[in-house]
């Protein structure tokens, strides 16, 4: 699927992902107050920020598609010196 | 301003990695030492790109990192003792108003002792700290003891007996190191950060640890987000940001509470407070200075650096801080540390100041247009939420006035550089600039911040106080997106090297991004002031350069500062008289930042 066509996720879908990931990592948000803007952090604000982050960041990153042959992932850095040997010899 | 028609610096590029260093630096007719060529011209930038790839891959895979040797083939650096100002020329001002270099000249000449100097700063801290809140810890007794030792010892160099303030994320043996976080609130390291050890070995004295944004995010606040350090240019108004996150380090130097200070930068944390407080802030190339013994934020983007009164002071600090450290692989296999202090000495031909090396300054689109590139990072703790229409209109008017002043200052700055011999050329943004520098790719740093703190996250998320949000978000970015982001970062680096630095030697910047992302050096320096809010606030210029281009940056700013006086201007001395009701109360009455500010404004 074209990354630019990733469907908009609902709050419930995002919350399910967030809670599942946090549980998998052993991170517990329940110690925070539910909704208290005077607290340093509350669950409502953290979840709202996480949803904004997930709506803005992963899809935007995946929408940028460098040429995997000419701009190899940095897991294989030896190829970098070949890919950029000549000026302009790289592609996005 | 001219179009770019020839390579930056004319046809003077030297053979990369070749050449023989002279046995002694040559001098100009007036005795000013010259440096044969700055290191940015001697390096093959491809090696830097390849090295960055290796470093990123090592982080991504957790594998051992063996960097290629960038130093191979480079001539050995030639260094000479720094030329300090003549003490006779600097005695008209009080010691706390002097630069570190000026103080060093007096100490060397034994016209001022380290003991006297420490007392000067401690007196000022005593007087102003309650208002400014620049420090977390003041090590007064230890500083006095170290000063007595230094006073009796032979002069060791420009840092001999110099009282410094360290950001509170630098480990200091036996001294509380909190990073303004609940996580470290009782942490007393059993060793010194490498950078501090180098400064201390050079004779520097620890005066105290400075306030910072919690874990190096945002402006200085308590761990739960209440503002602490104020901007000394507007000490009466805590809503005027001191810049973050090295807020206290900047405040201490700006107000003459320390001779110089250290900071760290992951997303503007040196250049931002320096800009807001009229200082010269230098973020070196990734790897120039060791991060060993500094509380981590983002492994591939953290940079130690300095917040100084001027370029010469920054050079003295960097000279001591830089160098390889076996405890930090990011520093190994790099070019040798060059002679920064000589690079930062202004060059004169007769009475005229000129640039040390031919330099082309690149100007990116929008730099001279009001309202574009005017900071954009917002005022920490100065939310516009809930404001009435009238207040919003007033703030819009302030922003317009400020933007106009910024453009005028930038034009004047570029004109000054042209009078010093610089070429100023307009250059376009490289391909995909907007995409590759967008916040999505900036956010790729977040998993790196989360990983080292997993234990604390599992233990109790409340330990992160107001800074929790980015640590949670870092947990949520999937690995393919992380790797795609790292690939894009390397592509951005190649675009910057080829698209920008094929046309200029230094490039104007208005934000720390993307240079923080790709590890290239930045320097911020004062170029003017503005009064949109009814009082003077500093305006700053910022240059970026090629990998290991710190000499170039220091030389350019030193020349500029030799013919301007913005760096000499200091904040007004606050009126502390008992009847003065305009002074801010201690926290929490100074306002606060919230979790959204921390996420949006970064570090």
Interface residues (C-beta under 8 A of the other chain):
Chain A: X17 X18 X21 X22 X25 X26 X27 X28 X29 X31 X32 X37 X40 X41 X45 X46 X49 X50 X53 X54 X56 X57 X58 X60 X61 X62 X64 X66 X71 X72 X73 X74 X75 X76 X77 X80 X81 X84 X85 X87 X88 X90 X92
Chain B: X46 X49 X50 X53 X54 X56 X57 X60 X61 X223 X224 X225 X431 X432 X435 X436 X438 X439 X440 X441 X443 X444 X454 X457 X458 X460 X461 X462 X464 X465 X466 X468 X469 X472 X473 X475 X476 X477 X478 X480 X481 X483 X484 X485 X486 X487 X488 X490 X491 X494 X498 X502 X594 X595 X596 X599
